[in-house]
Amino acid sequence: MDIFKGGAMAEYVLVKEKNLAIKPQSISFEQAAALPVAGLSALQILSKIPSIKTDTEILINGATGGIGMFLTQFAKQQGAIVTAVTNTKGMALVEKWQSDFSIDYRKQDVFKLDKQFDVVVDLSGKMSFNAVKVLLKKRATFISTLPSPRSMVASFINNLFSARKYQILILKPSAANLKALVAVAEKNIDVVIDKSFPISSIKEAYQYAMKGNILGKVIITFE
């Protein structure tokens, strides 16, 4: 599988049984469709953080998008102090998910915060490592979700010499992690569907998603 390419939409897919997990009973089929990629990404991001303690301060930029929806909730479950960055529409959601602090990026410049963090996660693709350094403590981690050959080389070289680490998410699906995700989802995880489209309107679905400012996930349904 090419990690730099996406997949495809299909009504039927042939997979090995060992790579499947049973849908959590606590969520709908539509919510279950939103769970695997974004949820596994959130779990993998957390695995890149050396250790989360009750005083670990995490800033999540894009806290109400697909990955952010899960990461915000998972980080709070592990006891972190979460600062959620979202738009005006998302403020009620991050409050519902019990983020400790919330920032409306349309009203406040994140880079002008008089505060630094142990971890900064950028889910918007709009933060560079150099720009984020002002938000990082002396020993801290920046995590980006935009892999590219250039950024991977830059992160490798930086991590050899700096205490401010630059990590890049490259999703590696696994059956074990999928089952772990299902177990977490059974514990009252809020899965928000921004909008659903029938498979016949898949082009419109992608156009809608590409506009950004989505709360939760956009999903495809089959008639």
N, C-alpha and C positions, 0 to 999 in steps of 0.2 A: 504494500500500500504506500502511495506517495503522500507523505505527511503535509505537503504543500498544496494538495488538491482536495476538493470536497468530494462528497459522495453523490448519490442520486435518489430520486423519489420513485418508489415503486409500491404497488399494492401488495405484492408477494415478494418475499426475499428468502432465499435458501441459506440457512446458517446451521452450524453445529449446535446440538443441544447444550453442550458444555459451556457455550458462550452466551447462554440465555439466563434470565432471572425472572421469577414470577412477579407479576405486577403487584405492588402494594395494594391491599384492600382498602386502605384509607383514602385513596385518591382515584379520580376518574380515569378512563382510558385516554381522554384528551390531555389531562395533566401528566399521565405516565409518558405520553409521547414527548413531553417537554423535558423529561427528567434526565435521560442518559448522557447526552453530549455535554450539556451545560452543567449538570450535576457532577459528572466525572471530572470535568475541568476544575470545578470548585474544590473537589477533594484533592486533586493533584496539586493545585496551588497551595493548599494547606500543608501538603507533604514537603513543600519547598521551604517552609518556615522551620528553622531549627527546633524551636520548642515554643509552645504557646502557654503563657502563664497568665495569672489574673491581672498582671500589670503590663502585659504586652499590648502596645498601642498600634492598631492597624488602620490605615486609611485606604478605603476602597473607592476608587474613582470609576463611576458607572455602576453604582450599588443596586440599581433597580432594573438592570438589563438581565438577559438570560442567565449568564454566569453569576453576575452580582447578586441576583435574587437568592441563589443558594449559598454563595460565599458569605454574604452578610449573616445569614441565619446560622450557618455552620460555625463561623468564627465566634459568634455569640454563645453557641452551645459549648464551645471549648473554653469559654471564660475570658476571651479577649476584650479589650476596650476598643470599640469600633467607631470610627468616624466615617459616615456614609456620605459620599458626594453624589448628588442626583440633580434632577431639574425640579421645577416647581410642582409638577404633577406627581413626582415620586416621593415627596416629603411625607405624606401620610403613610406610605408603605414602609419606609425605613423606621418610622416611629412604631408602626405595628410590629416590625421585626426586632424592636427593642435595641436599635443602635444607640450608642451612648451620646453621640453627637451627630448632627446632620448639617450639611452645607448645600445650599442651592447655588450651583455654579453660575447661574445667571445673575445672581445678586452679590456674590462674594468671590473674589479671586483666591483660589486655593493656594497659589504660590506666595500669597502675602500673609498667610497664617503665621502667627507668632508662636509656632509649635513645631516640634519634630516628632517623627514616628519610628518605631522599630521596623515596621513593614509598610510599604506603599505598593498597592496593586493597581495597575492601570488597565481597565477593561475597555476603555474607549479608543485606544490606539492613538491618543493625542498627546501623550506625555513622553518626553525623551528622558533618558537616564541622566544626562547632564543637567537638564532643567529640574529634575526631581531631587537632586542632591541637596538642595536647600531645605527640603522637607525630611531628610534622613538624619537620624542620629549617627554618631561616629561609627557605631557598629550596627548596621541595619541592612535591610534587603529591599530591593526594588524588583517587582515581578511584572513582566510585560506579557501580553497574549498575542503579540505579533512577531512570529518567528520569520527570520530571513537570514540568508547566508551572512550578510554584513553584520546584523545584530548579534548573531551567534558568535562570530569571531570577536567582536567588540566585548561581549560579555565574558568570553573565555580569557582574554588578555586582562581585562579589568579585575577579574576574580583571583588572578595570580598575585596581585599586588595590593588590592584595596580591601579594607574592612567593610566598606559599603558594597555589598554584593549585588550583582545584576543577573537576575534569573529570567529565563524565557520559558513560557509554557509551550510544550509540544505534547499534545494529548496522546497518551498511550493507553488505549482501551484494554481492559482485561476483565475476564469473567469474575475474578475475585473482587475487584473494585466495584463492579456492577452490583454484586450481591451485597457488598458493604453499603453501597448507596441506597439500595432497597431497604436495608435495615434502618438506615438513618431516616429515610423518607417515611417509614412507619411511625416515627416519633413526632407526628404533628408538624410536618414541614408545610409551609404555605407555598403552593405552586400557582403562580398567577399566569393566566392566559390573556395576553393583550388582545389578540384577535385570531380567529380561525378562518381558514379559506378551504373550499372544496378543491380537490385535486385538479379539477377542470380550470381553476383560476390560479394555478401555481405561479404563473408569470406575475400576476397582480400581487400575490403574496410576497414574492421576492422584492418587488418594487416598493411595497409598503415597508418591509423590514429594512431596506437600504436607506430609507429616509431617516432612520435613527429615532432617538427619543422613545423607544419602545419600553413599556413597563412589563417585565416578565418575558414571555415567549410568544412568538407567532407560530401557529401549527397548521398542518395540512390534514384535512379529513377526507374520507372516502365515502361516496354515496352508496 
